Amino acid sequence: MADSSVFFRAGPAHAGRGDASYEGAQTLLPAPASRGRLKSLATVAALAIAVFFGGAADEALALDPNSMLSPDSAPSDLFNLGFNAYKRGEKTEAAEALRYAAEKGHPGARWKLGRMYADGDGVPKDDYEAFKIFQDIVADDQDDTSTSPNAAYVASSVTALADYMRTGIPDTPVRIDLPQARQLYFHAASVFGSAQAQFQLGRMLLTGEGGRANPRQAARWLNLAAEKGNVQAQALLGHLLFDGEQIAIDPEPARGLALLTMALRKAPASDREWIRPMQEEAFSLASEGDRRTALALVASQAVPIARN
């Protein structure tokens, strides 16, 4: 069995090696960037996308709520109008303004409109319409790097496309294509450092969904996502670390249980449904000493994701 400190320092495989290949994803993606330019976008993406939901940018983006903009207004003005209408809960007006801005090519408007269709948020839920919007965002991006001004929107769109390719969209041309989904997750995970894509890629590698199974690579991607605070990745990584058998490392029951417990406490209700059974099983199998250590780590909020 290997020590996890060596195991996690090794990092994920480079692009183009084994499972980590861009082949098959080219119908939805622009040409991949060189490996040397790949940088994590976790913080940048979170800040760029979160601007639609509040924070320091609110005041700078604020417009007169009574102002009326026509479809001929500048894309940025239409986006701002949609932004403020959304914040006020006027989602029909928000969707209209965002649609005009999106038609003029505003990247933030296109992305948000896609999310609204995907979630049925202020508009009738329409996954195929969302798919087409996300596909256009990716296809139109000419600077496929983590430093691109539109990188946050592209990263989120690539991940959304992967989600759709994984499940398909009934009664549309979008069919289930697991290898394609896996390649898209890899692209978003490696080029943009998307934590959600890293988690989903890890899941697929773990089970062999869409290609050859590679549990050790799966754990490395899960580790990257867990370090960025992705609770789903923290839970699954904790499960793997608890006995170490599936990823061929020495078991770390205290750390595995701590990650599972921390993830269970932070997860939304939908994720708690699958995290809870794993956490309860680990807790029942752990020694009293490992339980105490795990609970102390969680209480101190000092759960180590991976050893250095």
N, C-alpha and C positions, 0 to 999 in steps of 0.2 A: 504493500500500500504506500502511496506517495503522501508526503506532507503537504497540507493545503497551501502553505506559504509559497512553496515552489510551484505548485499547481496553478494558482491564480496569477502569479507574476508572469507566467508564460504568455498570457493574453490570447485573444481569439486568433484564428488563422487569418492570414492575409488574403486579400481578394485574389481570385483566380486559382486558389489551391483547394482541391477536394470539393467539399460542400460549399465553400465560400467562393462562388463564381457568379459573374454577372450574366452568363449565357442564359437565354430564355426570357430575360426581362426587357429586352430592347424594344418590344412593341409598345411599351408604356413609358419607357425612360429615355432621356437624352443620353448621349455618350457618357460613360463614367469618368469621374475625375481621377487624376493620378493619385496613387496611394500616399505620396508624400504630402498631399494637400488636405488629407482627411483630418479634421479636427472635431472635437466634441462640440455639439450645439445645444446641449441640454439647457444651460442658463439662458443663452440667447433666444432660443425658441420659446422658452417659458415666458420670458419678458415680452417678446414681440407679440405673442398670441394673447397673453394676459391683458394687454392694453385694452382689449375690447371689453373687459369686465371690470375695470376700475383701476385704482392706483393713482400714482402721481401724474399720469398723463391726462387725467380727466379735465383739469382746469385748462390745460393748453388746447384741448380739443373742443372745449365747450363752444356751442353756438347759441344764438338766440332761439329758444324753443318755438317762437312764433314766426321765425323766418321761413320763407317759402322759396324753395329752389326748384328750378325747372330741369327737365332732362338735359337741357343744353348747358347746365352748370358744369364747372370743372369737376373731374372725378374725385379730387380730394374733398371738395365741398359736399358732394353727394355722399361720400363715405362718412364724413363727419355728421351730416344730417342723420344718416342711418344709425350711426353709433349712438347719438344722443336719443333718438327715438327708441332704440332698443333698451337703453338704460332707463327710460321712463316707462317701459313696459308696452310701448306702442309698436308691437312687432309687425303688424301689417304695414304700417308706414315705414318701418325700418327695412322690411324686405323690399319694398318698392324702391326706396332710395338706394339700397345696396345693389339691386338689380341694374339700375341705371349706371351706377358706378362700375359694376362688374362688366357691363357691356362696353364701357370705355377703357377696360383693361386694368382697373385698379386691383392689385393683387390681394390686399386685405379684404376688399369687398367680395371678391370671387370666393376666397376661402370661407369667409363667414357665411355667405349665402349657401355654399355647399354644406356647411355644418348644419345650417337651419333645415335644409331639406333632409339631411341624413337623420336628424333627431326629431323631425316634425315640430320644430320650434318656431311657432309663429306662422308657419306655412304647412300645407298638407305634407305628410311624410312621403318622400319620393326618393328611394334609394338609387334608382337609375339616373335621375336628374343629378343627384349628388355625385354619383360615379362619373358622369360626363364632365361635371365642373372640375372635379379633382384631376381627371385625366387631362383636361385642357391646361390646368395650372402647371402640371408636370411637363406636358409636351411643349408648352410655350417658354419654359425656362431655359435660357441659353447659358447660364452660369451655374452649372451643377456642382457647387462647392458649399462648404459650411460657412463661408464668409460672404456669400451672395446676399444682397439686401433682402431678397425674398426667400432666403433659406428656410425660415421658420414655416412659412406657408407651404413650401415644396415638401419639406420633411413630413409635415402633418398629412399632406395630400398623398404622398407615396404610401404612408402607413395605412391611410384609409383605403386606398386601392388594394393593398394587400389583404385587408380585412374582407373586402368584397370578393376578391378572387378566392379567398379561403372558403367562403360560404355560398357564393353565387347569389344572384338576384332573380327570384322566380319570375317567369313570364317576360324575361328580357334576354338579350344576347349574352349577358354576363353569366357564364357557366363556372362551376367550381373548377379551379385549376390550382391544385396544391403546390406543384413545383414553381409555378409563376408567383404565387403568394410568398413562397419561401424566398425567392430571389428579390422580390420587392422589399420584404422585411430586411433582408441583408443589406440592400442598398441604403435604406433609411437608417439602419443601425450603424453601418460602417462609415458612410459618407457624412451623415448629419448627426450621428451620435444620439439618435432618438431613443430614449429609455423605453418607451412603449414598444417600439420595433425590436429593440434588443430582447425584451421579455418574450415577445411573441416568437421571435426567431429561436430563442432558447427552448421554448416549449416544443416547437416543431423538430428541432434537432434532438431533443430528449426522446421523443417517441418515434422518430423516423417519419413524421408526417411530411409528405411531399418530397421525400428523398431518403438517403441513407441516414440512419440514426447515429448520433455521435454525442453521447452523454457528457463527455469531458468538455467538448466545445460548447455544449448547451450550458454547462455550469459557468463557463467563462463569460458568456454573454449575459447570463442571469446575474452574475456578479457585477458586471458593469452597470446594468440597470438598477440593481439593488443599491449600489453606491450613490446613485442619483435620487434615491428615495422612492423608487417604484415599489409599492407594497406587495404587488403580485409577485414580483421577482424576489423580494425578500422572503416571502412565504415559501415559494418553491425552492429557493436556494437553501433555506433552513431545513426543509424536508430532506434535501439531498445530503446536506452536511451531517444530519443527525446520526445516520449510521455509516455514511460514506461508501456503502457497497456499490450503489448504482454508478458512481463516478470514480470508483477505485481509489479512494483516499482513506486515510485513517479517520475513523469516526470522531466527530466533535459534537457529542450530544448536548452539552451545555450551550454552546453557541448556536447550534441548530434550533434548539428549543427556544432560545432567546429571540432569534429572528422570527420564528413562527408566532411567538406570543406578541412581539412588537407589531408584526404585520396584522395579526387578528385585531388588535386594539385600534389600529389606524385605518383599517380597510372599510370601505362602504359596505352596506348590507349585502349587495349582490356578490361581493367577493368573500364576505365572511361565511357564506354558505359552503364554499369548498375549502376555505382555509381552516375552519373550525375542526372538522374531523381529523385533519392532519395534525393540528396542534394538540388536540385531546389525546390522540394515539401516542404522540411523542411524549406528552406529559406522563401518561400511564406507564410507559416503558422506561422513562428516565429514572436514574437513581435519585435518592433524596438529596445527595450532594449536588448533582447536576441540576436538579430543580431549583435549589436555593441559589446556585450560581446564576442560572438563567434569569430568575426573577430579580436578582440584584442588578444584573446588567440592564434589564428593561427599566427598572426603577430609576437607575442612574442615567438612563438614556445614553449609555455608552456601549451599545452592542456593536462589536467589531464586525464589519461586513466581510472583510478578508484580511488575513494576516499580511504584514509587510515583510 
